[in-house]
Amino acid sequence: MTLDFNHRPKLDEQISALIDLGLARERENQVPRNYLGASRLGVACERALQYEYTRTPVDGGREFSGRLLRIFEVGHTLEDLAIRWLKLAGFDLYTRKAQGGQFGFSVAGDRIQGHVDGILNGGPPVLGDFGMAYPAIWEFKTMNDKSWRDTVKQGVAKSKPIYAAQVAIYQAYMEASVPGVAKNPALFTAINKDTQELWFELLPFDGGLAQRMSDRGVRVITATAVGETLPRHTTTPTHMECKFCAWQDRCWSGA
């Protein structure tokens, strides 16, 4: 991002631009992932996932904007609030291991990794009437009003399949280190960023979905190793998934 002083920006524009520059510099200094993140295995297009895995440069003008980086940071702050609220409600929630660091897993020679938001080891007894059992995966998301209401209406699996896939993978691979998390439903939590309304949904383990996502991860890794480009999710660049893809031009130009 560059500052354009020719049009004499207003005070709010100038300070916002400086903040965005600072966030962009901070992001550039972060060590990039060299693995497939479990949170991304459920994306609709395997070719896009492959571009992400190989850290292929995105199309010009499709880099993370300062506004998007601010949205990420607000999400982290709201997650901290949600943790506090759940503990006040009587949940025994752990977000860090005793020796430090997030709970997570690493498989396929460290090429597929995941880090869970938290592990619930207990909670209000009354929730047992709803099927809540422990230990359980805790997954947190923030959403705008439209997205949040669609999730409430349709449920996570239908409204946000990428999140359902993420949770299933966590339940499958965390079972080895936290026995019981695959047997017990995960607690999915979403906060409406516009209204601060909360949504809680129990997600039973979907072994079939976890296996499909695991197979997808292996497919991306093996195809990349032999120089094979995976197929697109759609047959036209004007499809909604393609229009918002960071690699739309590269993908359809054959580069």
Phi and psi restraints in degrees (value plus and minus 20) as a CYANA .aco file:
   2 THR   PHI    -142.3  -102.3
   2 THR   PSI     132.6   172.6
   3 LEU   PHI    -113.1   -73.1
   3 LEU   PSI     111.2   151.2
   4 ASP   PHI    -126.2   -86.2
   4 ASP   PSI      85.1   125.1
   5 PHE   PHI    -108.6   -68.6
   5 PHE   PSI     -23.3    16.7
   6 ASN   PHI     -86.4   -46.4
   6 ASN   PSI     -55.0   -15.0
   7 HIS   PHI    -114.6   -74.6
   7 HIS   PSI     -11.3    28.7
   8 ARG   PHI      30.6    70.6
   8 ARG   PSI      57.6    97.6
   9 PRO   PHI     -82.0   -42.0
   9 PRO   PSI     134.8   174.8
  10 LYS   PHI     -91.6   -51.6
  10 LYS   PSI     146.3   186.3
  11 LEU   PHI     -77.8   -37.8
  11 LEU   PSI     -66.3   -26.3
  12 ASP   PHI     -84.4   -44.4
  12 ASP   PSI     -57.5   -17.5
  13 GLU   PHI     -86.3   -46.3
  13 GLU   PSI     -61.4   -21.4
  14 GLN   PHI     -85.9   -45.9
  14 GLN   PSI     -67.6   -27.6
  15 ILE   PHI     -86.8   -46.8
  15 ILE   PSI     -60.9   -20.9
  16 SER   PHI     -81.3   -41.3
  16 SER   PSI     -61.6   -21.6
  17 ALA   PHI     -84.7   -44.7
  17 ALA   PSI     -59.5   -19.5
  18 LEU   PHI     -86.2   -46.2
  18 LEU   PSI     -60.1   -20.1
  19 ILE   PHI     -82.3   -42.3
  19 ILE   PSI     -64.9   -24.9
  20 ASP   PHI     -83.3   -43.3
  20 ASP   PSI     -57.2   -17.2
  21 LEU   PHI     -82.8   -42.8
  21 LEU   PSI     -62.3   -22.3
  22 GLY   PHI     -83.3   -43.3
  22 GLY   PSI     -62.5   -22.5
  23 LEU   PHI     -84.8   -44.8
  23 LEU   PSI     -59.9   -19.9
  24 ALA   PHI     -84.7   -44.7
  24 ALA   PSI     -62.0   -22.0
  25 ARG   PHI     -83.4   -43.4
  25 ARG   PSI     -61.4   -21.4
  26 GLU   PHI     -81.5   -41.5
  26 GLU   PSI     -62.6   -22.6
  27 ARG   PHI     -85.7   -45.7
  27 ARG   PSI     -59.2   -19.2
  28 GLU   PHI     -82.1   -42.1
  28 GLU   PSI     -47.2    -7.2
  29 ASN   PHI    -106.3   -66.3
  29 ASN   PSI     -25.9    14.1
  30 GLN   PHI     -97.4   -57.4
  30 GLN   PSI     124.6   164.6
  31 VAL   PHI     -92.1   -52.1
  31 VAL   PSI     102.6   142.6
  32 PRO   PHI     -89.5   -49.5
  32 PRO   PSI     133.3   173.3
  33 ARG   PHI     -85.4   -45.4
  33 ARG   PSI     123.0   163.0
  34 ASN   PHI    -140.1  -100.1
  34 ASN   PSI       8.7    48.7
  35 TYR   PHI    -166.9  -126.9
  35 TYR   PSI     147.4   187.4
  36 LEU   PHI    -104.7   -64.7
  36 LEU   PSI     104.8   144.8
  37 GLY   PHI    -104.4   -64.4
  37 GLY   PSI     116.6   156.6
  38 ALA   PHI     -79.2   -39.2
  38 ALA   PSI     -48.5    -8.5
  39 SER   PHI     -89.3   -49.3
  39 SER   PSI     -32.1     7.9
  40 ARG   PHI    -129.2   -89.2
  40 ARG   PSI     -27.9    12.1
  41 LEU   PHI     -83.2   -43.2
  41 LEU   PSI     -42.0    -2.0
  42 GLY   PHI    -109.3   -69.3
  42 GLY   PSI     -13.2    26.8
  43 VAL   PHI     -81.8   -41.8
  43 VAL   PSI     131.9   171.9
  44 ALA   PHI     -86.4   -46.4
  44 ALA   PSI     -55.2   -15.2
  45 CYS   PHI    -129.4   -89.4
  45 CYS   PSI     101.0   141.0
  46 GLU   PHI     -89.8   -49.8
  46 GLU   PSI     -49.9    -9.9
  47 ARG   PHI     -87.4   -47.4
  47 ARG   PSI     -60.8   -20.8
  48 ALA   PHI     -82.3   -42.3
  48 ALA   PSI     -59.6   -19.6
  49 LEU   PHI     -84.0   -44.0
  49 LEU   PSI     -57.1   -17.1
  50 GLN   PHI     -86.7   -46.7
  50 GLN   PSI     -62.0   -22.0
  51 TYR   PHI     -78.8   -38.8
  51 TYR   PSI     -60.8   -20.8
  52 GLU   PHI     -85.5   -45.5
  52 GLU   PSI     -63.9   -23.9
  53 TYR   PHI     -82.4   -42.4
  53 TYR   PSI     -59.5   -19.5
  54 THR   PHI    -106.9   -66.9
  54 THR   PSI     -16.1    23.9
  55 ARG   PHI      34.6    74.6
  55 ARG   PSI      20.8    60.8
  56 THR   PHI     -85.6   -45.6
  56 THR   PSI     111.4   151.4
  57 PRO   PHI     -76.7   -36.7
  57 PRO   PSI     118.0   158.0
  58 VAL   PHI     -96.9   -56.9
  58 VAL   PSI     145.8   185.8
  59 ASP   PHI     -80.6   -40.6
  59 ASP   PSI     131.1   171.1
  60 GLY   PHI     -77.6   -37.6
  60 GLY   PSI     112.9   152.9
  61 GLY   PHI      66.8   106.8
  61 GLY   PSI     -21.2    18.8
  62 ARG   PHI    -129.7   -89.7
  62 ARG   PSI      -4.1    35.9
  63 GLU   PHI     -88.5   -48.5
  63 GLU   PSI     143.0   183.0
  64 PHE   PHI     -78.6   -38.6
  64 PHE   PSI     105.5   145.5
  65 SER   PHI    -101.6   -61.6
  65 SER   PSI     142.6   182.6
  66 GLY   PHI     -80.3   -40.3
  66 GLY   PSI     -57.6   -17.6
  67 ARG   PHI     -82.2   -42.2
  67 ARG   PSI     -60.6   -20.6
  68 LEU   PHI     -87.4   -47.4
  68 LEU   PSI     -57.8   -17.8
  69 LEU   PHI     -84.6   -44.6
  69 LEU   PSI     -55.4   -15.4
  70 ARG   PHI     -87.2   -47.2
  70 ARG   PSI     -57.8   -17.8
  71 ILE   PHI     -81.8   -41.8
  71 ILE   PSI     -61.4   -21.4
  72 PHE   PHI     -79.7   -39.7
  72 PHE   PSI     -64.3   -24.3
  73 GLU   PHI     -88.0   -48.0
  73 GLU   PSI     -58.5   -18.5
  74 VAL   PHI     -81.9   -41.9
  74 VAL   PSI     -59.3   -19.3
  75 GLY   PHI     -79.9   -39.9
  75 GLY   PSI     -61.3   -21.3
  76 HIS   PHI     -84.1   -44.1
  76 HIS   PSI     -59.5   -19.5
  77 THR   PHI     -87.0   -47.0
  77 THR   PSI     -61.2   -21.2
  78 LEU   PHI     -86.5   -46.5
  78 LEU   PSI     -52.0   -12.0
  79 GLU   PHI     -82.8   -42.8
  79 GLU   PSI     -62.3   -22.3
  80 ASP   PHI     -81.0   -41.0
  80 ASP   PSI     -58.4   -18.4
  81 LEU   PHI     -86.1   -46.1
  81 LEU   PSI     -62.8   -22.8
  82 ALA   PHI     -82.2   -42.2
  82 ALA   PSI     -59.1   -19.1
  83 ILE   PHI     -80.4   -40.4
  83 ILE   PSI     -66.1   -26.1
  84 ARG   PHI     -81.1   -41.1
  84 ARG   PSI     -64.2   -24.2
  85 TRP   PHI     -84.0   -44.0
  85 TRP   PSI     -62.5   -22.5
  86 LEU   PHI     -84.8   -44.8
  86 LEU   PSI     -58.8   -18.8
  87 LYS   PHI     -86.3   -46.3
  87 LYS   PSI     -58.4   -18.4
  88 LEU   PHI     -84.1   -44.1
  88 LEU   PSI     -50.4   -10.4
  89 ALA   PHI     -98.0   -58.0
  89 ALA   PSI     -28.6    11.4
  90 GLY   PHI      88.2   128.2
  90 GLY   PSI      -9.3    30.7
  91 PHE   PHI    -103.8   -63.8
  91 PHE   PSI     121.3   161.3
  92 ASP   PHI    -114.7   -74.7
  92 ASP   PSI      71.5   111.5
  93 LEU   PHI    -132.7   -92.7
  93 LEU   PSI     109.3   149.3
  94 TYR   PHI    -136.6   -96.6
  94 TYR   PSI     107.2   147.2
  95 THR   PHI    -133.9   -93.9
  95 THR   PSI     -27.2    12.8
  96 ARG   PHI    -158.1  -118.1
  96 ARG   PSI     124.4   164.4
  97 LYS   PHI     -92.1   -52.1
  97 LYS   PSI     139.8   179.8
  98 ALA   PHI     -77.8   -37.8
  98 ALA   PSI     -57.4   -17.4
  99 GLN   PHI    -107.2   -67.2
  99 GLN   PSI     -17.1    22.9
 100 GLY   PHI      81.8   121.8
 100 GLY   PSI     137.2   177.2
 101 GLY   PHI      69.2   109.2
 101 GLY   PSI     141.3   181.3
 102 GLN   PHI     -96.0   -56.0
 102 GLN   PSI     136.7   176.7
 103 PHE   PHI     -91.6   -51.6
 103 PHE   PSI     118.7   158.7
 104 GLY   PHI    -191.2  -151.2
 104 GLY   PSI    -191.7  -151.7
 105 PHE   PHI    -166.1  -126.1
 105 PHE   PSI     142.9   182.9
 106 SER   PHI    -167.1  -127.1
 106 SER   PSI     105.5   145.5
 107 VAL   PHI    -155.5  -115.5
 107 VAL   PSI     156.8   196.8
 108 ALA   PHI      34.0    74.0
 108 ALA   PSI      28.5    68.5
 109 GLY   PHI      43.8    83.8
 109 GLY   PSI      16.9    56.9
 110 ASP   PHI      49.5    89.5
 110 ASP   PSI      -8.5    31.5
 111 ARG   PHI    -109.2   -69.2
 111 ARG   PSI     -29.7    10.3
 112 ILE   PHI    -148.0  -108.0
 112 ILE   PSI     101.5   141.5
 113 GLN   PHI    -156.4  -116.4
 113 GLN   PSI     137.4   177.4
 114 GLY   PHI    -170.9  -130.9
 114 GLY   PSI     128.2   168.2
 115 HIS   PHI    -151.4  -111.4
 115 HIS   PSI      97.4   137.4
 116 VAL   PHI    -104.7   -64.7
 116 VAL   PSI     133.1   173.1
 117 ASP   PHI     -88.6   -48.6
 117 ASP   PSI     -55.9   -15.9
 118 GLY   PHI    -195.9  -155.9
 118 GLY   PSI     147.2   187.2
 119 ILE   PHI    -141.4  -101.4
 119 ILE   PSI     105.8   145.8
 120 LEU   PHI    -112.2   -72.2
 120 LEU   PSI     103.6   143.6
 121 ASN   PHI    -130.5   -90.5
 121 ASN   PSI     -17.2    22.8
 122 GLY   PHI     154.9   194.9
 122 GLY   PSI     148.4   188.4
 123 GLY   PHI    -194.2  -154.2
 123 GLY   PSI    -197.4  -157.4
 124 PRO   PHI     -74.9   -34.9
 124 PRO   PSI     107.8   147.8
 125 PRO   PHI     -75.8   -35.8
 125 PRO   PSI     -52.1   -12.1
 126 VAL   PHI     -79.9   -39.9
 126 VAL   PSI     -44.7    -4.7
 127 LEU   PHI     -93.7   -53.7
 127 LEU   PSI     -33.2     6.8
 128 GLY   PHI     -81.7   -41.7
 128 GLY   PSI     -47.6    -7.6
 129 ASP   PHI     -84.9   -44.9
 129 ASP   PSI     -40.4    -0.4
 130 PHE   PHI    -119.2   -79.2
 130 PHE   PSI     -19.1    20.9
 131 GLY   PHI      78.9   118.9
 131 GLY   PSI     -14.0    26.0
 132 MET   PHI     -92.4   -52.4
 132 MET   PSI     109.0   149.0
 133 ALA   PHI    -162.4  -122.4
 133 ALA   PSI     143.6   183.6
 134 TYR   PHI    -151.8  -111.8
 134 TYR   PSI     130.3   170.3
 135 PRO   PHI     -95.4   -55.4
 135 PRO   PSI     138.5   178.5
 136 ALA   PHI    -166.1  -126.1
 136 ALA   PSI     126.7   166.7
 137 ILE   PHI     -89.9   -49.9
 137 ILE   PSI     118.5   158.5
 138 TRP   PHI    -134.7   -94.7
 138 TRP   PSI     105.2   145.2
 139 GLU   PHI    -144.4  -104.4
 139 GLU   PSI     113.5   153.5
 140 PHE   PHI    -142.6  -102.6
 140 PHE   PSI     118.6   158.6
 141 LYS   PHI    -159.0  -119.0
 141 LYS   PSI     134.3   174.3
 142 THR   PHI    -132.9   -92.9
 142 THR   PSI     126.3   166.3
 143 MET   PHI    -164.6  -124.6
 143 MET   PSI     132.9   172.9
 144 ASN   PHI     -95.2   -55.2
 144 ASN   PSI     153.3   193.3
 145 ASP   PHI     -79.7   -39.7
 145 ASP   PSI     -64.9   -24.9
 146 LYS   PHI     -83.0   -43.0
 146 LYS   PSI     -66.2   -26.2
 147 SER   PHI     -86.7   -46.7
 147 SER   PSI     -61.4   -21.4
 148 TRP   PHI     -82.3   -42.3
 148 TRP   PSI     -65.6   -25.6
 149 ARG   PHI     -87.5   -47.5
 149 ARG   PSI     -52.7   -12.7
 150 ASP   PHI     -87.5   -47.5
 150 ASP   PSI     -58.0   -18.0
 151 THR   PHI     -85.2   -45.2
 151 THR   PSI     -63.0   -23.0
 152 VAL   PHI     -81.7   -41.7
 152 VAL   PSI     -61.2   -21.2
 153 LYS   PHI     -91.0   -51.0
 153 LYS   PSI     -65.2   -25.2
 154 GLN   PHI    -122.1   -82.1
 154 GLN   PSI     -37.9     2.1
 155 GLY   PHI      69.7   109.7
 155 GLY   PSI     138.0   178.0
 156 VAL   PHI     -81.8   -41.8
 156 VAL   PSI     -66.2   -26.2
 157 ALA   PHI     -77.7   -37.7
 157 ALA   PSI     -59.0   -19.0
 158 LYS   PHI    -108.4   -68.4
 158 LYS   PSI     -62.2   -22.2
 159 SER   PHI     -97.7   -57.7
 159 SER   PSI     -58.9   -18.9
 160 LYS   PHI    -153.1  -113.1
 160 LYS   PSI      48.9    88.9
 161 PRO   PHI     -77.9   -37.9
 161 PRO   PSI     -48.4    -8.4
 162 ILE   PHI     -85.6   -45.6
 162 ILE   PSI     -53.8   -13.8
 163 TYR   PHI     -94.5   -54.5
 163 TYR   PSI     -58.2   -18.2
 164 ALA   PHI     -81.7   -41.7
 164 ALA   PSI     -60.5   -20.5
 165 ALA   PHI     -85.3   -45.3
 165 ALA   PSI     -61.2   -21.2
 166 GLN   PHI     -79.3   -39.3
 166 GLN   PSI     -67.8   -27.8
 167 VAL   PHI     -84.1   -44.1
 167 VAL   PSI     -62.3   -22.3
 168 ALA   PHI     -81.5   -41.5
 168 ALA   PSI     -61.6   -21.6
 169 ILE   PHI     -83.2   -43.2
 169 ILE   PSI     -63.5   -23.5
 170 TYR   PHI     -79.6   -39.6
 170 TYR   PSI     -67.0   -27.0
 171 GLN   PHI     -81.2   -41.2
 171 GLN   PSI     -60.0   -20.0
 172 ALA   PHI     -86.7   -46.7
 172 ALA   PSI     -69.4   -29.4
 173 TYR   PHI    -106.7   -66.7
 173 TYR   PSI     -39.4     0.6
 174 MET   PHI    -104.1   -64.1
 174 MET   PSI     -30.6     9.4
 175 GLU   PHI     -78.4   -38.4
 175 GLU   PSI     -54.5   -14.5
 176 ALA   PHI     -84.9   -44.9
 176 ALA   PSI     -57.7   -17.7
 177 SER   PHI    -116.3   -76.3
 177 SER   PSI     -43.4    -3.4
 178 VAL   PHI    -150.4  -110.4
 178 VAL   PSI      60.2   100.2
 179 PRO   PHI     -75.5   -35.5
 179 PRO   PSI     109.6   149.6
 180 GLY   PHI      93.2   133.2
 180 GLY   PSI     -39.8     0.2
 181 VAL   PHI     -90.6   -50.6
 181 VAL   PSI     -40.0     0.0
 182 ALA   PHI    -105.8   -65.8
 182 ALA   PSI     -41.5    -1.5
 183 LYS   PHI    -102.3   -62.3
 183 LYS   PSI     -54.5   -14.5
 184 ASN   PHI    -117.3   -77.3
 184 ASN   PSI     125.2   165.2
 185 PRO   PHI     -82.8   -42.8
 185 PRO   PSI     125.1   165.1
 186 ALA   PHI    -100.3   -60.3
 186 ALA   PSI     131.5   171.5
 187 LEU   PHI    -121.2   -81.2
 187 LEU   PSI      89.5   129.5
 188 PHE   PHI    -111.6   -71.6
 188 PHE   PSI     110.6   150.6
 189 THR   PHI    -146.1  -106.1
 189 THR   PSI     111.6   151.6
 190 ALA   PHI    -153.5  -113.5
 190 ALA   PSI     116.8   156.8
 191 ILE   PHI    -132.2   -92.2
 191 ILE   PSI     115.1   155.1
 192 ASN   PHI     -99.5   -59.5
 192 ASN   PSI      91.6   131.6
 193 LYS   PHI     -87.0   -47.0
 193 LYS   PSI     -39.0     1.0
 194 ASP   PHI    -107.8   -67.8
 194 ASP   PSI     -50.2   -10.2
 195 THR   PHI    -143.9  -103.9
 195 THR   PSI     -29.7    10.3
 196 GLN   PHI      45.3    85.3
 196 GLN   PSI      -2.4    37.6
 197 GLU   PHI     -89.9   -49.9
 197 GLU   PSI     130.4   170.4
 198 LEU   PHI    -134.7   -94.7
 198 LEU   PSI     125.7   165.7
 199 TRP   PHI    -148.5  -108.5
 199 TRP   PSI     110.0   150.0
 200 PHE   PHI    -142.6  -102.6
 200 PHE   PSI     114.4   154.4
 201 GLU   PHI    -163.9  -123.9
 201 GLU   PSI     114.4   154.4
 202 LEU   PHI    -106.7   -66.7
 202 LEU   PSI     110.1   150.1
 203 LEU   PHI    -136.0   -96.0
 203 LEU   PSI      81.4   121.4
 204 PRO   PHI     -81.9   -41.9
 204 PRO   PSI     132.3   172.3
 205 PHE   PHI     -84.9   -44.9
 205 PHE   PSI     107.4   147.4
 206 ASP   PHI    -127.9   -87.9
 206 ASP   PSI      72.7   112.7
 207 GLY   PHI     -82.5   -42.5
 207 GLY   PSI     -55.9   -15.9
 208 GLY   PHI     -84.3   -44.3
 208 GLY   PSI     -62.9   -22.9
 209 LEU   PHI     -84.6   -44.6
 209 LEU   PSI     -63.0   -23.0
 210 ALA   PHI     -80.2   -40.2
 210 ALA   PSI     -61.3   -21.3
 211 GLN   PHI     -86.4   -46.4
 211 GLN   PSI     -60.9   -20.9
 212 ARG   PHI     -83.4   -43.4
 212 ARG   PSI     -60.0   -20.0
 213 MET   PHI     -90.6   -50.6
 213 MET   PSI     -57.1   -17.1
 214 SER   PHI     -84.0   -44.0
 214 SER   PSI     -63.7   -23.7
 215 ASP   PHI     -82.4   -42.4
 215 ASP   PSI     -57.3   -17.3
 216 ARG   PHI     -84.1   -44.1
 216 ARG   PSI     -63.5   -23.5
 217 GLY   PHI     -79.5   -39.5
 217 GLY   PSI     -65.0   -25.0
 218 VAL   PHI     -83.2   -43.2
 218 VAL   PSI     -58.2   -18.2
 219 ARG   PHI     -83.2   -43.2
 219 ARG   PSI     -62.4   -22.4
 220 VAL   PHI     -83.4   -43.4
 220 VAL   PSI     -64.3   -24.3
 221 ILE   PHI     -85.0   -45.0
 221 ILE   PSI     -68.4   -28.4
 222 THR   PHI     -89.1   -49.1
 222 THR   PSI     -58.6   -18.6
 223 ALA   PHI     -84.3   -44.3
 223 ALA   PSI     -61.2   -21.2
 224 THR   PHI     -84.0   -44.0
 224 THR   PSI     -59.4   -19.4
 225 ALA   PHI     -82.2   -42.2
 225 ALA   PSI     -50.0   -10.0
 226 VAL   PHI    -124.5   -84.5
 226 VAL   PSI     -10.5    29.5
 227 GLY   PHI      57.0    97.0
 227 GLY   PSI       0.7    40.7
 228 GLU   PHI    -111.1   -71.1
 228 GLU   PSI     113.3   153.3
 229 THR   PHI    -113.0   -73.0
 229 THR   PSI     105.0   145.0
 230 LEU   PHI     -93.2   -53.2
 230 LEU   PSI     135.8   175.8
 231 PRO   PHI     -87.7   -47.7
 231 PRO   PSI     136.3   176.3
 232 ARG   PHI     -95.4   -55.4
 232 ARG   PSI     141.2   181.2
 233 HIS   PHI     -97.4   -57.4
 233 HIS   PSI     -46.6    -6.6
 234 THR   PHI    -146.3  -106.3
 234 THR   PSI     153.1   193.1
 235 THR   PHI    -129.6   -89.6
 235 THR   PSI     -16.5    23.5
 236 THR   PHI    -164.4  -124.4
 236 THR   PSI     119.8   159.8
 237 PRO   PHI     -90.3   -50.3
 237 PRO   PSI     -30.1     9.9
 238 THR   PHI    -109.8   -69.8
 238 THR   PSI     -22.4    17.6
 239 HIS   PHI     -81.8   -41.8
 239 HIS   PSI     127.7   167.7
 240 MET   PHI     -74.4   -34.4
 240 MET   PSI     -62.8   -22.8
 241 GLU   PHI     -80.2   -40.2
 241 GLU   PSI     -58.8   -18.8
 242 CYS   PHI     -94.9   -54.9
 242 CYS   PSI     -58.6   -18.6
 243 LYS   PHI     -79.3   -39.3
 243 LYS   PSI     -52.1   -12.1
 244 PHE   PHI    -122.4   -82.4
 244 PHE   PSI     -10.9    29.1
 245 CYS   PHI    -102.2   -62.2
 245 CYS   PSI     117.9   157.9
 246 ALA   PHI     -89.7   -49.7
 246 ALA   PSI     -33.5     6.5
 247 TRP   PHI    -137.7   -97.7
 247 TRP   PSI       5.4    45.4
 248 GLN   PHI     -77.0   -37.0
 248 GLN   PSI     -70.2   -30.2
 249 ASP   PHI     -84.0   -44.0
 249 ASP   PSI     -67.0   -27.0
 250 ARG   PHI     -80.0   -40.0
 250 ARG   PSI     -63.9   -23.9
 251 CYS   PHI     -83.7   -43.7
 251 CYS   PSI     -67.0   -27.0
 252 TRP   PHI    -108.2   -68.2
 252 TRP   PSI     -32.7     7.3
 253 SER   PHI    -106.3   -66.3
 253 SER   PSI     -32.6     7.4
 254 GLY   PHI      65.1   105.1
 254 GLY   PSI      -9.6    30.4
